[in-house]
Structures are given as C-alpha cells and as structure tokens.
C-alpha cells in the first residue's frame, strides 16, 4: 500500500471513530486498531495526536471542498440550500466530535503555528472552491464579488450553527439563513 493510501487509511479510521467518541477520548491504540496498522505506523505519518488532529481537519476540509466543487452544475438559485446542507453537516459533525465549541477551540489552540497555517490554507481552499462554483453559476459576478458572497454564505451558516449550539431552543431556520443570503446577494 502506498504511503498516501496508508495515511488516508489512518485518517479515515479516525473519522469513523469520531461519531461515537470525542476526539480527546480516542487513543492512538484505537486509531491503529481501526486502521488495521501498528501504533508505530501512525508515528511514521503523524508526529503526535495533535498532528493527527490537524491532518484530520485538513483531510475533512479537503473532502468538503470536493463536495462543494461537485455542486458546479447547480444554478445560483439552487446552490445556497445545497451549500447550507453540506457546511452545516460538516460543522455539526465537528461539534459532536468535540462536545463543545470550547473543547474544539482548546484543541485548536494546542496546535503549532505550522498546523494552524495548514488548517487555514485548507479552509481557504474551501472558500475558493465555493467562490468558483458561485462565479460559474453567475458569470456576471467578478472574482471579488463571488468570493465576498461565498465568504458571506459560509459566515452565515457558521453563525447559525454556533447559535444552535449555544441556544438549541432558539435555532435560526435554514430557510431564513438562505433567504437572508439570497436577498443580500440579490439572487432571485
């Protein structure tokens, strides 16, 4: 098996473990067992658990980027609800893996500056993919307008998700987020 495939196998195993447990509860022994590799193999690809965490975030952001890129044939009118569904699901999966925004923030705070930059670049790639899909859906938008609208939609979805975590009884409805975005972006 190639080095890249082994790395992906380890990341996939961790992703499969996360829905049942929080990240800090998962041991490298459990990841190794789920990936069907020796624990030492994990250290060949990742320096420590924090490195594995950063790589997992980048891996999952890459998957989100690919899912967004696959929306390219969508019309501008059907795009926002599909993006909402993908991004909201992504955010909720990460929240359930950490138990709270605070726990995730703590995990992120423990990353090195290189890991922060790696995750930032992966997030930027998601934004760029969405901006490209939006510009393809509306060629009248400049690159800057498409990026602004992509950033705004992602910000609204993130804010809606965070609101639902802090006050589950007072959730913003998906259609309200989408309608607000569409009015601001002048999408009919």
SVG drawing of the C-alpha trace seen along z (x, -y; Angstrom):
<svg xmlns="http://www.w3.org/2000/svg" viewBox="-37 -43 45 48">
<polyline fill="none" stroke="black" stroke-width="0.4" points="0.0,0.0 1.3,-3.4 2.3,-5.9 -0.6,-8.3 -3.1,-5.4 -1.8,-4.4 -2.1,-8.0 -5.6,-8.2 -6.5,-4.9 -5.4,-6.2 -7.4,-9.5 -10.5,-7.5 -10.2,-5.3 -10.1,-8.3 -13.1,-9.8 -15.1,-6.6 -14.3,-6.6 -15.3,-10.3 -19.1,-9.9 -19.0,-7.6 -16.5,-9.4 -15.0,-12.8 -11.5,-13.4 -9.7,-13.7 -11.2,-10.3 -9.8,-8.4 -6.4,-6.8 -3.9,-6.2 -4.2,-2.5 -7.9,-2.7 -7.0,-4.5 -4.3,-1.9 -6.7,0.9 -9.5,-0.7 -6.9,-1.5 -5.5,2.1 -2.0,0.8 0.5,0.9 0.6,-2.1 4.2,-2.7 2.9,-3.2 0.8,-6.1 4.0,-7.8 5.5,-7.3 2.9,-9.6 2.0,-11.9 4.3,-13.3 1.7,-13.1 -2.0,-13.2 -2.2,-17.0 -0.6,-16.4 -3.2,-13.7 -5.9,-16.2 -4.6,-18.9 -4.2,-16.5 -7.8,-15.2 -9.2,-18.7 -7.4,-19.3 -8.5,-15.9 -12.1,-16.6 -11.9,-20.2 -10.5,-18.7 -13.5,-16.4 -15.8,-19.3 -14.0,-21.3 -14.5,-18.4 -18.2,-18.1 -18.7,-21.8 -16.8,-21.6 -19.3,-18.9 -22.1,-21.4 -20.7,-23.3 -23.6,-22.3 -26.1,-23.9 -28.0,-27.1 -27.4,-30.1 -30.9,-29.7 -30.4,-26.0 -26.8,-26.5 -27.3,-28.1 -29.5,-25.4 -27.1,-22.7 -24.1,-24.6 -26.0,-25.1 -26.7,-21.4 -23.1,-20.4 -21.5,-23.0 -24.0,-22.7 -23.5,-19.0 -19.7,-19.4 -19.9,-21.9 -22.3,-19.7 -20.1,-16.6 -17.1,-18.5 -19.1,-19.8 -20.3,-16.3 -16.7,-15.1 -15.5,-17.6 -18.6,-18.1 -18.5,-21.8 -17.0,-24.7 -14.8,-25.3 -13.3,-21.9 -12.6,-22.2 -11.1,-25.7 -8.8,-24.2 -7.7,-21.5 -7.0,-24.1 -5.1,-26.3 -2.7,-23.5 -1.7,-23.2 1.6,-24.6 1.8,-27.7 2.6,-25.4 -0.5,-23.3 -2.6,-26.5 -1.4,-27.6 -2.1,-24.2 -5.7,-24.3 -6.1,-27.9 -5.0,-27.0 -7.4,-24.1 -10.2,-26.4 -9.2,-29.0 -9.4,-26.2 -13.0,-25.5 -13.8,-29.3 -12.1,-29.4 -13.9,-26.3 -17.3,-27.8 -16.4,-31.2 -15.5,-29.4 -18.8,-27.4 -20.7,-30.7 -18.9,-32.5 -19.7,-29.7 -23.3,-29.9 -23.4,-33.7 -20.7,-34.8 -21.7,-38.4 -20.1,-38.4 -16.4,-39.4 -14.0,-37.1 -14.1,-39.6 -18.0,-39.5 -18.1,-35.7 -15.5,-35.5 -17.4,-38.0 -20.7,-36.1 -19.0,-32.8 -17.5,-34.2 -20.8,-35.7 -22.7,-32.5 -20.1,-30.4 -20.2,-33.0 -24.0,-32.9 -24.0,-29.1 -21.3,-29.1 -23.2,-31.7 -26.4,-29.8 -24.7,-26.6 -23.0,-28.3 -26.3,-29.8 -27.9,-26.4 -25.1,-25.1 -25.3,-27.9 -29.2,-28.0 -30.7,-24.9 -34.3,-26.1 -33.7,-29.3 -32.4,-28.0 -32.3,-30.0 -34.2,-28.1 -32.1,-27.1 -34.6,-28.8 -34.2,-32.1 -30.4,-31.9 -30.7,-31.1 -33.3,-33.8 -31.2,-36.4 -28.2,-35.5 -30.2,-35.5 -31.6,-38.9 -28.2,-40.3 -26.6,-38.7 -29.6,-39.8 -30.4,-36.2 -34.0,-35.8"/>
</svg>
